[in-house]
Amino acid sequence: MIKKISVSDLRPGMYIHDLNCSWMNHPFMSNRFVLEYARDIEKMIECGITQVYIDTSLGVDVGHAPGDGGVRL
């Protein structure tokens, strides 16, 4: 399931489905990846990213965020 969550809710092990910003506005090689390091969360904050989409079928879930109703980006 795809969920939109706050960057403050990110944890290592989550699968980033979309960074919710232009590819030119972040330092990552891709918009989709497994979040491995807490430092990457800090990089997102430094870039001004406040919310991202995660895919709970490919990584760790955050229990309190509602799903998107099946919308795929």
C-alpha positions in Angstrom: 0.0 0.0 0.0 1.2 3.5 -0.8 1.1 6.0 2.1 1.9 9.6 2.2 3.8 10.4 5.5 5.7 13.2 7.1 9.5 13.0 6.8 9.6 13.1 10.6 7.9 9.6 10.6 10.5 8.0 8.3 12.6 5.1 9.7 15.4 3.0 8.1 13.9 0.1 6.3 11.0 2.0 4.7 10.7 1.9 1.0 10.5 5.4 -0.5 8.0 5.2 -3.4 8.2 8.9 -4.3 10.1 11.8 -2.7 7.2 14.2 -3.6 9.5 16.7 -5.3 11.3 17.3 -8.5 14.4 15.1 -9.1 16.5 18.3 -9.3 15.6 19.2 -5.8 17.2 16.2 -4.0 20.6 14.5 -3.9 19.5 10.9 -4.3 20.1 8.9 -7.4 16.5 7.8 -7.7 13.0 8.8 -6.4 12.5 5.1 -5.3 14.7 3.3 -2.8 14.9 1.5 0.5 15.8 4.0 3.2 18.9 2.5 4.8 20.5 5.4 6.9 19.1 8.0 9.3 21.5 10.5 7.6 19.3 10.2 4.4 16.3 11.5 6.4 18.4 14.5 7.5 19.3 15.1 3.8 15.6 15.2 2.9 14.9 17.7 5.6 17.9 19.8 4.4 16.4 19.8 0.9 13.0 21.1 2.2 11.2 17.8 1.7 8.4 17.6 4.2 6.3 14.6 3.0 7.1 11.4 1.0 5.2 8.4 -0.3 6.2 5.0 1.1 5.3 1.6 -0.2 4.5 -0.7 2.7 4.5 -3.8 0.6 8.3 -3.3 -0.1 9.4 -2.0 3.3 8.6 -1.1 6.9 5.2 0.4 7.6 4.2 3.3 9.8 1.0 2.3 11.6 -0.8 5.6 11.9 -0.7 7.0 8.4 -3.8 6.3 6.2 -3.4 4.7 2.8 -4.0 6.6 -0.4 -6.9 4.4 -1.5 -4.9 2.6 -4.1 -3.6 5.6 -6.1 -0.3 4.9 -7.8 2.1 7.6 -8.6 
